[in-house]
Amino acid sequence: MSLAEKVRALNDLVAAGQLVEGIERFYADDVEMAESNEQSMTGKDANRAREQAFQSGLTQWSARLLASAVDDANGTALNQWSIDFAHNEYGSGTLRQVAVQQWRDGRIVRESFYKF
C-alpha cells in the first residue's frame, strides 16, 4: 500500500468517526502527537487512551476532508478538515484544523494539529 493509499484509508476512518481504529492501524508505537501549541503526548498507548476517552463522549460526528496532500519523498501528509461534533463534556461546535503527519516505515511517527 502506497503512502497516498494509507493516508486515504486513515482519512476514511476519521471521516467515519473511527479515531481509535485509525491509531491502531496507522500510528507508530512511539508516535508523538501535538495539538496546536500545546505540549505533545508521546506513545501509541497514551494517545489511544486519549482518543478513546474523547470518542466515548461523542454524540455526533461529521467530518469533511477539505484538502489533502501527500509528499512520498519526505513521508509527509497534510489533511485539512472541517468537523462538526457534539460531545458530552465539551459541548458542540465546528472544528477546523490541519493535521500535519510525518510517516516512517508505513506508520505516523509525528502528527501536529493546527486550528484555523
Contact map, one row per residue, 1 for C-alpha under 8 A:
11101100000000000000000000000000000000000000000000000000000000000000000000000000000000000000000000000000000000000000
11111100000000000000000000000000000000000000000000000000000000000000000000000000000000000000000000000000000000000000
11111110000000000000000000000000000000000000000000000000000000000000010100100000000000000000000000000000010000000000
01111111000000000000000000000000000000000000000000000000000000000000010100000000000000000000000000000000000000000000
11111111100000000000000000000000000000000000000000000000000000000000000000000000000000000000000000000000000000000000
11111111110000000000000001000000000000000000000000000000000000000000000000000000000000000000000000000000010000000000
00111111111000000000000000000000000000000000000000000000000000000000010000001000000000000000000000000000000000000000
00011111111100000000000000000000000000000000000000000000000000000000000000000000000000000000000000000000000000000000
00001111111110000000000000000000000000000000000000000000000000000000000000000000000000000000000000000000000000000000
00000111111111000000010001000000000000000000000000000000000000000000000000000000000000000000000000000000000000000000
00000011111111100000000000000000000000000000000000000000000000001000000000000000000000000000000000000000000000000000
00000001111111110000000000000000000000000000000000000000000000000000000000000000000000000000000000000000000000000000
00000000111111111110110000000000000000000000000000000000000000000000000000000000000000000000000000000000000000000000
00000000011111111110010000000000000000000000000000000000000000100000000000000000000000000000000000000000000000000000
00000000001111111100000000000000000000000000000000000000000001111000000000000000000000000000000000000000000000000000
00000000000111111100000000000000000000000000000000000000000001100000000000000000000000000000000000000000000000000000
00000000000011111110000000000000000000000000000000000010000011100000000000000000000000000000000000000000000000000000
00000000000011111111110000000000000000000000000000000000000000000000000000000000000000000000000000000000000000000000
00000000000011001111111000000000000000000000000000110010000000000000000000000000000000000000000000000000000000000000
00000000000000000111111100000000000000000000000100110010000000000000000000000000000000000000000000000000000000000000
00000000000010000111111110000000000000000000000000000000000000000000000000000000000000000000000000000000000000000000
00000000010011000111111111100000000000000000000000000000000000000000000000000000000000000000000000000000000000000000
00000000000000000011111111100000000000000001000100000000000000000000000000000000000000000000000000000000000000000000
00000000000000000001111111100000000000000000000100000000000000000000000000000000000000000000000000000000000000000000
00000000000000000000111111100000000000000000000000000000000000000000000000000000000000000000000000000000000000000000
00000100010000000000011111110000000000000000000000000000000000000000000000000000000000000000000000000000011100000000
00000000000000000000011111111010000000000001000000000000000000000000000000000000000000000000000000000000001110000000
00000000000000000000000001111110000000000011000000000000000000000000000000000000000000000000000000000000001110000000
00000000000000000000000000111110000000000011100000000000000000000000000000000000000000000000000000000000000000000000
00000000000000000000000000011111000000000111000000000000000000000000000000000000000000000000000000000000000010000000
00000000000000000000000000111111100000000111000000000000000000000000000000000000000000000000000000000000000111100000
00000000000000000000000000000111110000011110000000000000000000000000000000000000000000000000000000000000000011100000
00000000000000000000000000000011111000011100001000000000000000000000000000000000000000000000000000000000000001110000
00000000000000000000000000000001111111111000000000000000000000000000000000000000000000000000000000000000000000111000
00000000000000000000000000000000111111110000000000000000000000000000000000000000000000000000000000000000000000011100
00000000000000000000000000000000011111000000000000000000000000000000000000000000000000000000000000000000000000011110
00000000000000000000000000000000011111100000000000000000000000000000000000000000000000000000000000000000000000000000
00000000000000000000000000000000011111110000000000000000000000000000000000000000000000000000000000000000000000000000
00000000000000000000000000000000011011111000000000000000000000000000000000000000000000000000000000000000000000000000
00000000000000000000000000000001111001111100000000000000000000000000000000000000000000000000000000000000000000000000
00000000000000000000000000000001110000111110011000000000000000000000000000000000000000000000000000000000000000000000
00000000000000000000000000000111100000011111011000000000000000000000000000000000000000000000000000000000000000000000
00000000000000000000000000011111000000001111111000000000000000000000000000000000000000000000000000000000000000000000
00000000000000000000001000111110000000000111111100000000000000000000000000000000000000000000000000000000000000000000
00000000000000000000000000001000000000000011111110000000000000000000000000000000000000000000000000000000000000000000
00000000000000000000000000000000000000001111111111000000000000000000000000000000000000000000000000000000000000000000
00000000000000000000000000000000100000001111111111100000000000000000000000000000000000000000000000000000000000000000
00000000000000000001001100000000000000000001111111110000000000000000000000000000000000000000000000000000000000000000
00000000000000000000000000000000000000000000111111111000000000000000000000000000000000000000000000000000000000000000
00000000000000000000000000000000000000000000011111111100000000000000000000000000000000000000000000000000000000000000
00000000000000000011000000000000000000000000001111111110000000000000000000000000000000000000000000000000000000000000
00000000000000000011000000000000000000000000000111111111000000000000000000000000000000000000000000000000000000000000
00000000000000000000000000000000000000000000000011111111100000000000000000000000000000000000000000000000000000000000
00000000000000000000000000000000000000000000000001111111110000000000000000000000000000000000000000000000000000000000
00000000000000001011000000000000000000000000000000111111110000000000000000000000000000000000000000000000000000000000
00000000000000000000000000000000000000000000000000011111110000000000000000000000000000000000000000000000000000000000
00000000000000000000000000000000000000000000000000001111111000000000000000000000000000111000000000000000000000000000
00000000000000000000000000000000000000000000000000000111111110000000000000000000000011110000000000000000000000000000
00000000000000000000000000000000000000000000000000000000111110000000000000000000000011110000000000000000000000000000
00000000000000000000000000000000000000000000000000000000011111000000000000000000000111100000000000000000000000000000
00000000000000001000000000000000000000000000000000000000011111100000000000000000001111000000000000000000000000000000
00000000000000111000000000000000000000000000000000000000000111110000000000000000001110000000000000000000000000000000
00000000000001111000000000000000000000000000000000000000000011111000000000000000111100000000000000000000000000000000
00000000000000100000000000000000000000000000000000000000000001111100000000000000111000000000000000000000000000000000
00000000001000100000000000000000000000000000000000000000000000111111000000000011110000000000000000000000000000000000
00000000000000000000000000000000000000000000000000000000000000011111000000000011110000000000000000000000000000000000
00000000000000000000000000000000000000000000000000000000000000001111100000000111100000000000000000000000000000000000
00000000000000000000000000000000000000000000000000000000000000001111110000001111000000000000000000000000000000000000
00000000000000000000000000000000000000000000000000000000000000000011111000001110000000000000000000000000000000000000
00110010000000000000000000000000000000000000000000000000000000000001111100111100000000000000000000000000000000000000
00000000000000000000000000000000000000000000000000000000000000000000111111111000000000000000000000000000000000000000
00110000000000000000000000000000000000000000000000000000000000000000011111110000000000000000000000000000000000000000
00000000000000000000000000000000000000000000000000000000000000000000001111110000000000000000000000000000000000000000
00000000000000000000000000000000000000000000000000000000000000000000001111110000000000000000000000000000000000000000
00100000000000000000000000000000000000000000000000000000000000000000011111111000000000000000000000000111000000000000
00000000000000000000000000000000000000000000000000000000000000000000011111111100000000000000000000011110000000000000
00000010000000000000000000000000000000000000000000000000000000000001111000111110000000000000000000111110000000000000
00000000000000000000000000000000000000000000000000000000000000000011110000011111000000000000000001111000000000000000
00000000000000000000000000000000000000000000000000000000000000001111100000001111100000000000000001110000000000000000
00000000000000000000000000000000000000000000000000000000000000001111000000000111110000000000000111100000000000000000
00000000000000000000000000000000000000000000000000000000000000111110000000000011111000000000001111100000000000000000
00000000000000000000000000000000000000000000000000000000000000111100000000000001111100000000011110000000000000000000
00000000000000000000000000000000000000000000000000000000000011110000000000000000111110000000011100000000000000000000
00000000000000000000000000000000000000000000000000000000000111100000000000000000011111000001111000000000000000000000
00000000000000000000000000000000000000000000000000000000011111000000000000000000001111100001111000000000000000000000
00000000000000000000000000000000000000000000000000000000011110000000000000000000000111110111100000000000000000000000
00000000000000000000000000000000000000000000000000000000111100000000000000000000000011111111000000000000000000000000
00000000000000000000000000000000000000000000000000000000111000000000000000000000000001111110000000000000000000000000
00000000000000000000000000000000000000000000000000000000100000000000000000000000000000111110000000000000000000000000
00000000000000000000000000000000000000000000000000000000000000000000000000000000000001111111000000000000000000000000
00000000000000000000000000000000000000000000000000000000000000000000000000000000000001111111100000000000000000000000
00000000000000000000000000000000000000000000000000000000000000000000000000000000000111100111110000000000000000000000
00000000000000000000000000000000000000000000000000000000000000000000000000000000000111000011111000000000000000000000
00000000000000000000000000000000000000000000000000000000000000000000000000000000011110000001111100000000000000000000
00000000000000000000000000000000000000000000000000000000000000000000000000000000111110000000111110000000000000000010
00000000000000000000000000000000000000000000000000000000000000000000000000000001111000000000011111000000000000000011
00000000000000000000000000000000000000000000000000000000000000000000000000000001110000000000001111100000000000001111
00000000000000000000000000000000000000000000000000000000000000000000000000000111100000000000000111110000000000001111
00000000000000000000000000000000000000000000000000000000000000000000000000001111100000000000000011111000000000111100
00000000000000000000000000000000000000000000000000000000000000000000000000011110000000000000000001111100000000111000
00000000000000000000000000000000000000000000000000000000000000000000000000011100000000000000000000111110000111110000
00000000000000000000000000000000000000000000000000000000000000000000000000111000000000000000000000011111000111100000
00000000000000000000000000000000000000000000000000000000000000000000000000111000000000000000000000001111111111000000
00000000000000000000000000000000000000000000000000000000000000000000000000100000000000000000000000000111111110000000
00000000000000000000000000000000000000000000000000000000000000000000000000000000000000000000000000000011111000000000
00100100000000000000000001000000000000000000000000000000000000000000000000000000000000000000000000000011111100000000
00000000000000000000000001110000000000000000000000000000000000000000000000000000000000000000000000000011111110000000
00000000000000000000000001110010000000000000000000000000000000000000000000000000000000000000000000001111011111100000
00000000000000000000000000110111000000000000000000000000000000000000000000000000000000000000000000001111001111100000
00000000000000000000000000000011100000000000000000000000000000000000000000000000000000000000000000001110000111110000
00000000000000000000000000000011110000000000000000000000000000000000000000000000000000000000000000111100000111111000
00000000000000000000000000000000111100000000000000000000000000000000000000000000000000000000000000111000000001111100
00000000000000000000000000000000011100000000000000000000000000000000000000000000000000000000000011110000000000111110
00000000000000000000000000000000001100000000000000000000000000000000000000000000000000000000000011100000000000011111
00000000000000000000000000000000000100000000000000000000000000000000000000000000000000000000001111000000000000001111
00000000000000000000000000000000000000000000000000000000000000000000000000000000000000000000000111000000000000000111
